[in-house]
Amino acid sequence: AADESLVKVLTVLWHIHRLLEDQFIQATMVQTKKWLDSVFDADHAKSQTSEGRLITSLPEDVWVLARVQLTTIRERFTAEDSSVFFNAACIIFRCMQSKQRSSWKSNLSDVEMCCAAANDALRMIDLAEVELEDIKYDSDFTAHQFEQLDAVTEQLTTQFLNDAVHSAKSIHWFIFEPIAETLGGRLFEPEWEELTHNDMAVTIVRTLEDYLGDLEKWLEESMLRKTLDALVKGFINFYIKQLLLKSIRRQKHRFHNPKRALERMSGDICTVEDFFESWVDKFPALERVLDSEFEILYAVLELLEIGFGTSDARDPTDFFPFIQKKVGRIDATKFLCCQLWHIISVEGGREMRALFDDSRDRIVGLGDLPQEQLDPSLQLHRNILEVMEELRTRLKVKTVAKVVRKSLVKKAGRVKRRASQVIDAIAEA
């Protein structure tokens, strides 16, 4: 009986211990979320390292508080309670990962802040690895607990690395937005056709040169390579989008001088591609990106040349599967191909639509292909869909305008008839 009573007492004590431990872990989670919110939401002024890298104090602020909390927890519990410290460490790392995932975009307000965010995320990784080694050195975890802690830390550092990459890639938006504002209404217009030395493409190159001169100082080299990848895609998306925007302009969708326009397009593409090629010595892997990404521009140019009858190729349908692989959405691919020939003529657009529909079986098998999920602005099909939506909006406005005009004409006719009746009545009187 005494043994049974002792077992019951120990069981009760064990349950109380577990309950207290669970409450402590829950309190740790709540407290961690509060201080993470406070730190991440605070203003962190930019500064520069001795190498010129842009950074903020966010990584140090986060890890100082994390270390204080971990040290306090370690001191409150004995070695026998190592499971409490282990669970608390995992909770703190998971909360940090969650907060990083939800807030990394909030500070990407300009090129400089994108650089600082990318560099900060890399420094977060270094500080996380230092903290992990300190925890391992001072703890009596089991082998299984060490494995679990390594896994949690790997998830955290992977989050930081992904955010560093996407922060570096986000720079492209802040570079091409002003380029679009400056050149968007002029590219592919008669002024562009008549230029002598691809001046607009040269303007783009000089803008990229100016930014990259600063980025070499502001950004860690590994992230600069990611930015270059994004700038390549950014240029291709920008160029194709501007071409499509031309194709939906009423009365201005055709080239003034097709032969000159095709020469100008070829020159634009070569000018910008040569500029990016100049970075291959520093980043050899960039050459593979250029070979892959610029293919879509040469395919677009080839389709236009076929339509204008200046290409050795004769069958535009041969390009449909390739373009679909690059675009990733069948509806966007069809719109792109049809609008390219709409630039040639309205009839050309209709002919391309018929060719695409007849070749649909060759394309449907490819389906809609997976795209990058974290930066929609780099997805070509999204840029094409934006132009599609703008065209739909214009057509709706045009339809409404026709209805209103018809209604006004009808009302004007009634008013005119009524006025005539009144005049007749007065005359008779």
Residue, then its C-alpha position, 0 to 999 in steps of 0.5 A: a500500500a505504501d508503495e502504491s501511495l508513493v507511486k501515486v504521489l510521484t505520478v501527481l508530482w510528475h504531472i505537476h512538473r509537466l504542467l509547470e513546464d508546459q506553462f513555462i514554455q507557453a509563457t516563453m513563446v508569448q514573451t519571445k513574440k512580444w520582444l521580437d515584435s518590438v525589435f523588428d518593428a523599431d526603426h533601424a538606421k542604415s550604416q556602412t561597414s569599413e568595406g562600404r556594405l549597407i547594414t542596420s543594427l537589427p541582427e545584433d538587436v535580435w540576437v542580444l535579446a535572444r542570448v539574454q533570454l536563453t541565458t536567463i532560462r539556463e540559469r533558472f533550471t538545473a542540468e536535470d531540467s535540460s529538456v526545458f532549456f532545449n524546448a525553450a531554445c527551439i521555441i525561440f528559434r521557431c518564433m524568430q523564423s516566423k517573425q522573419r518570414s512575416s516581416w522581411k518585405s516591410n523594409l524594402s522601401d528603396v535600393e539601399m534598404c534592399c541592400a541592407a536587408a540582404n546583408d542583415a539576413l546574411r549576418m543573421i545566419d552568422l550570429a545564429e551559428v555562433e549562438l548554436e555553438d554556444i548552446k551546444y557547448d554549455s548544454d547536456f542535451t541528448a544526441h536526439q535533442f542535438e539533432q532536433l536543435d540542428a534541424v530547427t536552426e537549419q530551418l531558421t538559417t534557410q529562412f534568412l538565406n531565402d530572404a537575403v536572396h529575395s531582398a537582393k532580387s527585389i532591387h530590380w523593381f526600384i531600378f526598372e520602375p523609373i526606367a519605365e516611367t522615363l522610356g515607357g511611352r517612347l519605346f517602340e514609337p516612331e521616335w525610337e525607330e528613327l534613332t541612330h545608335n539605339d539611344m534608348a537601350v544605351t540609356i538603360v545600360r547607363t542606368l544599370e551601370d550607375y546602380l551597379g557601381d553603387l551595388e558593388k560597394w553596398l551589397e555582399e558579392s554573393m548577393l550582387r550575383k542574385t541581383l544581376d540575375a534579377l536585372v536580366k529577367g527584369f529587363i526582358n520582362f520590361y522590354i516585352k511588356q512595353l512591346l505589348l503595351k504598344s500593341i494595344r494602342r489604338q491607331k498606334h499599334r503598328f510600326h511606322n517603318p517595320k524594317r527599321a523597327l526590327e533592326r532597332m529591336s535587334g540592336d536594343i537586345c544586343t546592346v543590353e546583352d553585351f552589357f550583362e556579358s561584361w559581368v561574366d568575367k566576375f560571375p561566370a555562372l551569369e553566362r548560363v543565365l544570359d543564354s537561357e533568359f535572352e532566348i525569349l527575346y530572340a524568339v519574339l524578334e523571330l516571330l515578328e520577322i516571320g510576320f513581316g516576311t524578313s525571316d528564313a523561317r516560315d512556320p511560326t507554330d514551331f516557336f509556340p512550345f518554346i515560348q510556352k516553356k518560357v512564359g508558363r501560362i497558355d493564355a499568356t502565351k497565346f496573347l503574346c503571340c497574337q499581339l506580336w502579329h497584331i503589331i503587323s496588322v489587325e488581320g495578322g493578329r487574327e491569323m496568329r490566333a487561328l494558327f495558335d488554336d490549330s496548334r493547341d494540342r502541341i502546347v496543351g501537353l506542356g500545361d501551365l508550368p511552375q514559376e517562382q513564387l516569392d517575387p511575382s514581378l519577375q514572372l513573365h506571365r504576370n507582366i503579360l497578364e497585366v497588359m491583358e487586363e489593361l486591354r480588357t479595361r480599355l475595351k470595357v470603357k470603349t463599350v460603355a462609351k458606345v452605349v453612352r454615345k448611342s443613348l445621347v444620340k437617341k436623346a438628342g433625336r427625341v429633343k430635336r423632334r420635340a423642338s420641331q413639334v413645338i415650333d410647328a405648334i407655334a406656327e399653327a397658332 
